[in-house]
Amino acid sequence: MPRRASRAAAYGRYARNAMVQGAAAELFKMWAVTVRARCGHLDGRIVLCLHDELLVHCPIEHDEAVSAIVEDCLREAAQRWAPGCGVRFISDTTIVRSWSDAKGSKPAAVRPDPAASPP
């Protein structure tokens, strides 16, 4: 009997996890669709969706505006997905030259320093 109870408990955990993961995926898709719709006029486009991350490429002159749109779209998607929900959804948005810079310990400068001499 203990094995049967253990197996039943595991099935319950799997079912709850599937619900949480599925809900998170739905929110993420809504966020990505909203970002895609709102960044087009700034030549911003989603080039990678990985787990809970969006990589958006845009011209450097629109980096701040696109960053703000990404953050606003998360709040908007969360409000549409779960209206009245008291949970705050926040994004950790970083502006970098390349995705590898976002994953490293020290991102490269976004804009070249005019005072710096060329290599």
MARMARSE-867168 format. One record per residue (C-alpha): x, y, z; residue number from 1; residue in one letter. Coordinates in steps of 0.02 Angstrom, whole numbers, plus 50000, padded with zeros to 5 digits. Layout:
<volo <X,Y,Z>,NUM,"A">
...
***
This chain:
<volo <50000,50000,50000>,1,"M">
<volo <50138,50128,50035>,2,"P">
<volo <50196,50116,49853>,3,"R">
<volo <50020,50147,49792>,4,"R">
<volo <50002,50301,49902>,5,"A">
<volo <50172,50364,49845>,6,"S">
<volo <50124,50340,49664>,7,"R">
<volo <49958,50431,49690>,8,"A">
<volo <50050,50576,49773>,9,"A">
<volo <50172,50584,49626>,10,"A">
<volo <50028,50589,49501>,11,"Y">
<volo <49953,50733,49600>,12,"G">
<volo <50117,50828,49594>,13,"R">
<volo <50133,50797,49407>,14,"Y">
<volo <49956,50859,49377>,15,"A">
<volo <49981,51018,49479>,16,"R">
<volo <50148,51051,49394>,17,"N">
<volo <50068,51029,49223>,18,"A">
<volo <49937,51159,49268>,19,"M">
<volo <50068,51283,49327>,20,"V">
<volo <50182,51255,49177>,21,"Q">
<volo <50037,51267,49056>,22,"G">
<volo <49975,51428,49133>,23,"A">
<volo <50149,51502,49126>,24,"A">
<volo <50165,51454,48943>,25,"A">
<volo <49998,51538,48903>,26,"E">
<volo <50052,51699,48989>,27,"L">
<volo <50219,51694,48898>,28,"F">
<volo <50135,51672,48729>,29,"K">
<volo <50018,51818,48763>,30,"M">
<volo <50168,51925,48813>,31,"W">
<volo <50265,51878,48656>,32,"A">
<volo <50117,51914,48541>,33,"V">
<volo <50091,52083,48623>,34,"T">
<volo <50277,52128,48609>,35,"V">
<volo <50277,52077,48426>,36,"R">
<volo <50127,52186,48389>,37,"A">
<volo <50194,52338,48482>,38,"R">
<volo <50376,52339,48424>,39,"C">
<volo <50351,52330,48236>,40,"G">
<volo <50345,52517,48208>,41,"H">
<volo <50517,52532,48291>,42,"L">
<volo <50590,52392,48183>,43,"D">
<volo <50597,52282,48337>,44,"G">
<volo <50571,52096,48313>,45,"R">
<volo <50575,51945,48424>,46,"I">
<volo <50716,51832,48368>,47,"V">
<volo <50718,51707,48511>,48,"L">
<volo <50597,51641,48641>,49,"C">
<volo <50686,51534,48769>,50,"L">
<volo <50595,51470,48924>,51,"H">
<volo <50540,51635,49001>,52,"D">
<volo <50651,51751,48898>,53,"E">
<volo <50620,51856,48744>,54,"L">
<volo <50765,51917,48638>,55,"L">
<volo <50710,52069,48539>,56,"V">
<volo <50822,52145,48405>,57,"H">
<volo <50799,52328,48362>,58,"C">
<volo <50900,52474,48296>,59,"P">
<volo <51008,52550,48432>,60,"I">
<volo <50915,52716,48420>,61,"E">
<volo <50756,52629,48480>,62,"H">
<volo <50832,52525,48620>,63,"D">
<volo <50755,52620,48766>,64,"E">
<volo <50584,52631,48686>,65,"A">
<volo <50581,52445,48644>,66,"V">
<volo <50640,52402,48819>,67,"S">
<volo <50496,52502,48893>,68,"A">
<volo <50373,52417,48774>,69,"I">
<volo <50434,52244,48827>,70,"V">
<volo <50404,52287,49009>,71,"E">
<volo <50235,52369,48977>,72,"D">
<volo <50179,52220,48873>,73,"C">
<volo <50214,52099,49016>,74,"L">
<volo <50104,52201,49132>,75,"R">
<volo <49969,52212,48999>,76,"E">
<volo <49976,52026,48959>,77,"A">
<volo <49966,51982,49144>,78,"A">
<volo <49816,52097,49168>,79,"Q">
<volo <49727,52017,49020>,80,"R">
<volo <49776,51841,49071>,81,"W">
<volo <49726,51858,49254>,82,"A">
<volo <49620,52015,49279>,83,"P">
<volo <49613,52069,49459>,84,"G">
<volo <49756,51955,49508>,85,"C">
<volo <49861,52029,49648>,86,"G">
<volo <50023,51954,49582>,87,"V">
<volo <50147,52076,49507>,88,"R">
<volo <50238,52014,49353>,89,"F">
<volo <50405,52100,49326>,90,"I">
<volo <50535,52086,49190>,91,"S">
<volo <50723,52099,49207>,92,"D">
<volo <50759,52191,49046>,93,"T">
<volo <50936,52219,48987>,94,"T">
<volo <50997,52314,48835>,95,"I">
<volo <51152,52233,48759>,96,"V">
<volo <51235,52213,48591>,97,"R">
<volo <51215,52024,48589>,98,"S">
<volo <51126,51889,48688>,99,"W">
<volo <51293,51818,48746>,100,"S">
<volo <51329,51986,48829>,101,"D">
<volo <51167,51969,48928>,102,"A">
<volo <51224,51799,48992>,103,"K">
<volo <51401,51853,49037>,104,"G">
<volo <51459,51935,49195>,105,"S">
<volo <51489,52105,49117>,106,"K">
<volo <51388,52164,48966>,107,"P">
<volo <51474,52261,48829>,108,"A">
<volo <51433,52444,48811>,109,"A">
<volo <51277,52473,48709>,110,"V">
<volo <51335,52634,48629>,111,"R">
<volo <51515,52668,48579>,112,"P">
<volo <51603,52794,48688>,113,"D">
<volo <51644,52945,48576>,114,"P">
<volo <51794,52985,48686>,115,"A">
<volo <51868,52811,48664>,116,"A">
<volo <52001,52792,48533>,117,"S">
<volo <51975,52661,48398>,118,"P">
<volo <52073,52498,48419>,119,"P">
***
